[in-house]
């Protein structure tokens, strides 16, 4: 893949940054993303959904800073399996021989809209800051709290038949909704559930503590097996109820629909949207570092504009 990437300014105090990428589709887009993230101060760890044929991904020419992790998980939409995949990425990063200032969680359909060195400088200049924002789910019972007090069935129940499995899970989830709150679950009494954007950047110390907490409290993650989209509240809850909460903004007062967009961390997010070149003016005025989602086909012209005018790189 040809490139003419400019030299990334470095700081004597700069540490390494780990990019953790969850991907399941569009190998060409992943290749573009990894190519522009690549720099001497970064390492890139990729989790490929175990349901996906790896052939189209593994034959891509990725830089030496990037690698696919071995512990792959079959990820179900809305299910706790995405937590397992993310935890595997954290473990892979922390087991590497490189120390990291922060671990940055990304999707394979993300793309940077500012030069990477600006993000890395921001992270390493804030070695004790967790870039993860959240609200108190208890203060939004109808919109947020149901994610953990209702029963949700997103993980496979009948692996021998996808058709039957889908019908059973849809029936159980719909029925639990109709019977709620008569049939509900009691959340942990001393833990405040927190909700926010899935995509964050946390320090290695915080990431290591999360692994220790999950290992020491297996019942906590087990509870999330029947929650809804735990990627938007599992890690937030763990951090919000720990000493690392002092390194965040704490609980924020924003409980309306659209909160994910307003309190996103590093991403400009327009839920359900695939960005294209018509969005370039808005992207130029954004104070975020990434957009999601982009694809190799619909976003091709946009990515070319971003590379040429915002990132100062030329890639195909």
Order of alpha helices (4+ residues) and beta strands (2+ residues): beta-alpha-beta-alpha-beta-alpha-beta-beta-alpha-beta-alpha-alpha-beta-beta-alpha-alpha-alpha-beta-alpha-beta-alpha-beta-alpha
